[in-house]
């Protein structure tokens, strides 16, 4: 008798629809692999990702407007060195001379110690890292803006190590004398 009551309760209200926790989960639209994905609306900006205001060919203008406000501290230079060795050394080499391990397969990039690059402003170098240049792709999606400035500060240290000023040599000699 109890079994009949249980079965009659289970069958009651069978025409009533059930509650859907996540609507359209069971009947979601199918997307075929060959179909093109939905593209964002024109002018859409990703969250937490401000748009870069300069076009790829605006390097000179970006170089005059963009300024490096990141302080050159020991910790920041270590971070810049780590980032340089992670992203830049592949092509430019650990010393920045354009002799990275990828060079046999691709054309040699310019030396970062060339007169052309050493005369570039920090903003110009920031623009090249952000927008890319020639065969160099944009690193905007891999390297945050503050990290780009850290790389540039480290690059300036690399450049001075190859071409030190008289003041650099004098400071070095004083440190050597104080150690003796």
LUMZA-917438 format. One record per residue (C-alpha): residue number from 1; residue in one letter; y, z, x. Coordinates in pm, 1 decimal. Example, Ala and Ser with C-alpha at 12.3 -4.5 7.8 and 13.67 -1.06 7.14 Angstrom:
1 A -450.0 780.0 1230.0
2 S -106.0 714.0 1367.0
***
This chain:
1 X 0.0 0.0 0.0
2 X 239.6 83.4 284.8
3 X 171.6 -253.2 445.6
4 X 275.2 -438.9 132.3
5 X 602.4 -244.4 116.1
6 X 675.4 -321.6 480.7
7 X 608.1 -693.1 439.9
8 X 820.9 -711.7 127.1
9 X 1115.0 -550.8 312.4
10 X 1081.3 -795.1 598.9
11 X 1087.3 -1091.6 363.1
12 X 1380.7 -968.1 158.3
13 X 1709.7 -1140.9 217.9
14 X 1554.8 -1427.4 412.8
15 X 1832.3 -1659.9 298.1
16 X 2093.3 -1440.2 463.8
17 X 2219.5 -1572.6 802.0
18 X 2198.0 -1345.8 1104.2
19 X 2489.6 -1222.7 1311.5
20 X 2563.0 -1439.5 1616.5
21 X 2662.1 -1230.0 1916.4
22 X 2790.5 -1531.0 2114.7
23 X 2878.3 -1820.3 1883.3
24 X 2757.0 -2163.9 1987.9
25 X 2529.7 -2023.5 2256.2
26 X 2220.0 -2167.7 2088.6
27 X 2392.9 -2492.8 1994.6
28 X 2613.0 -2556.4 2298.6
29 X 2719.5 -2912.6 2368.4
30 X 2496.7 -3081.8 2624.0
31 X 2663.2 -3238.6 2926.7
32 X 2481.0 -3509.5 3111.9
33 X 2492.6 -3509.2 3490.8
34 X 2634.0 -3861.2 3494.7
35 X 2936.5 -3769.5 3281.1
36 X 3266.1 -3698.4 3453.4
37 X 3378.5 -3334.9 3445.8
38 X 3681.6 -3230.0 3246.7
39 X 3987.8 -3248.0 3465.1
40 X 4272.1 -2997.3 3435.1
41 X 4584.6 -3102.4 3249.9
42 X 4852.2 -3269.8 3462.9
43 X 5077.9 -3008.1 3619.7
44 X 4824.8 -2725.8 3575.6
45 X 4837.4 -2458.5 3844.7
46 X 4543.9 -2238.8 3943.3
47 X 4580.9 -1866.0 3900.0
48 X 4696.4 -1678.0 4210.6
49 X 4748.3 -2007.8 4392.7
50 X 5112.3 -2113.5 4410.4
51 X 5165.3 -2487.0 4450.3
52 X 5274.0 -2614.3 4790.9
53 X 5622.0 -2767.7 4747.5
54 X 5597.0 -3036.3 5017.9
55 X 5417.6 -3370.2 5016.4
56 X 5199.3 -3465.7 5311.3
57 X 5470.6 -3691.5 5454.4
58 X 5741.0 -3418.8 5429.9
59 X 5648.5 -3257.0 5762.6
60 X 5996.0 -3268.7 5915.5
61 X 6160.2 -3124.2 5605.3
62 X 5893.2 -2852.8 5576.9
63 X 5944.1 -2772.8 5945.1
64 X 6311.6 -2697.3 5893.3
65 X 6265.2 -2493.7 5574.0
66 X 5948.5 -2290.3 5641.4
67 X 5994.1 -1987.2 5868.3
68 X 5734.3 -1763.6 6028.5
69 X 5819.3 -1405.8 5930.7
70 X 5488.4 -1257.8 6042.1
71 X 5542.8 -1003.4 6321.9
72 X 5363.4 -1066.1 6648.0
73 X 5157.5 -750.3 6680.1
74 X 4842.4 -704.9 6882.4
75 X 4630.3 -674.1 6566.0
76 X 4784.5 -986.9 6414.2
77 X 4724.1 -1183.6 6735.1
78 X 4358.2 -1076.9 6734.5
79 X 4333.2 -1194.2 6373.7
80 X 4502.6 -1523.1 6469.0
81 X 4260.7 -1567.2 6758.1
82 X 3961.2 -1507.7 6530.6
83 X 4093.7 -1755.6 6272.5
84 X 4180.3 -2013.0 6541.2
85 X 3829.9 -1990.6 6685.0
86 X 3680.7 -2018.6 6335.2
87 X 3880.8 -2312.1 6196.9
88 X 4062.1 -2486.3 6483.0
89 X 3842.5 -2457.7 6791.6
90 X 3580.6 -2691.2 6644.4
91 X 3813.3 -2984.5 6714.3
92 X 4090.3 -2846.1 6937.4
93 X 3867.9 -2631.5 7160.9
94 X 3910.1 -2260.2 7230.0
95 X 4199.9 -2330.2 7465.3
96 X 4371.7 -2582.0 7235.1
97 X 4333.7 -2877.9 7472.7
98 X 4156.5 -3100.2 7218.1
99 X 3811.0 -3061.4 7368.5
100 X 3619.8 -2901.2 7081.0
101 X 3245.7 -2950.0 7046.4
102 X 3291.1 -3204.2 6765.1
103 X 3483.6 -3442.7 6992.8
104 X 3191.1 -3657.6 7104.3
105 X 3129.2 -3755.1 6738.7
106 X 3494.4 -3791.6 6635.6
107 X 3809.9 -3904.5 6815.6
108 X 3967.9 -3641.7 7036.0
109 X 4255.3 -3460.9 6862.4
110 X 4582.4 -3417.2 7048.3
111 X 4621.7 -3126.0 7283.2
112 X 4813.2 -2840.8 7125.3
113 X 4983.1 -2802.2 7463.8
114 X 5144.2 -3146.8 7451.5
115 X 5521.6 -3164.6 7458.0
116 X 5518.5 -3304.3 7104.5
117 X 5332.6 -3007.1 6955.8
118 X 5504.3 -2739.0 7164.6
119 X 5840.9 -2871.4 7041.8
120 X 5734.3 -2852.3 6677.1
121 X 5871.4 -2561.0 6477.8
122 X 5632.6 -2302.9 6337.3
123 X 5707.0 -2446.1 5992.1
124 X 5598.6 -2793.6 6102.2
125 X 5267.1 -2660.4 6232.3
126 X 5223.7 -2462.7 5908.2
127 X 5274.5 -2787.3 5718.2
128 X 5010.2 -2969.2 5923.6
129 X 4757.4 -2690.1 5862.8
130 X 4842.3 -2690.3 5491.7
131 X 4866.1 -3062.9 5417.8
132 X 4661.1 -3213.9 5700.6
133 X 4758.3 -3500.7 5928.9
134 X 4582.4 -3817.9 6041.4
135 X 4210.3 -3727.2 6062.5
136 X 4276.0 -3355.2 6024.6
137 X 4209.0 -3243.3 5665.8
138 X 4408.6 -2984.9 5475.7
139 X 4300.4 -2625.7 5533.9
140 X 4503.0 -2491.5 5240.1
141 X 4190.6 -2395.4 5045.6
142 X 4020.8 -2224.5 5341.3
143 X 4309.0 -2041.2 5511.1
144 X 4559.6 -1825.5 5323.0
145 X 4930.4 -1871.3 5408.2
146 X 4956.5 -1540.7 5600.0
147 X 4649.2 -1640.8 5800.5
148 X 4811.4 -1975.8 5885.6
149 X 5111.7 -1791.0 6028.4
150 X 4873.5 -1568.9 6230.4
151 X 4705.6 -1880.8 6372.3
152 X 5046.9 -2021.9 6465.7
153 X 5146.7 -1699.5 6642.2
154 X 4821.5 -1708.4 6839.3
155 X 4877.6 -2076.2 6916.8
156 X 5219.4 -1989.5 7064.8
157 X 5046.8 -1735.1 7289.9
158 X 4797.1 -2003.3 7398.3
159 X 5081.3 -2244.2 7473.9
160 X 5263.9 -1985.5 7684.5
161 X 4945.0 -1906.4 7875.3
162 X 4930.8 -2269.2 7991.2
163 X 5305.5 -2304.5 8052.0
164 X 5443.9 -1957.0 8120.4
165 X 5815.3 -1907.7 8161.9
166 X 5968.9 -1736.7 8464.3
167 X 6015.0 -1425.0 8250.7
168 X 5643.2 -1430.1 8165.2
169 X 5548.0 -1445.6 8533.1
170 X 5792.2 -1166.4 8616.2
171 X 5650.5 -943.7 8340.8
172 X 5297.3 -1016.3 8458.8
173 X 5383.6 -930.1 8819.7
174 X 5541.5 -600.1 8710.4
175 X 5227.6 -506.0 8519.0
176 X 5009.2 -591.3 8819.6
177 X 5230.5 -380.3 9047.2
178 X 5213.7 -84.8 8806.3
179 X 4832.4 -100.1 8807.4
180 X 4807.6 -90.2 9188.8
***
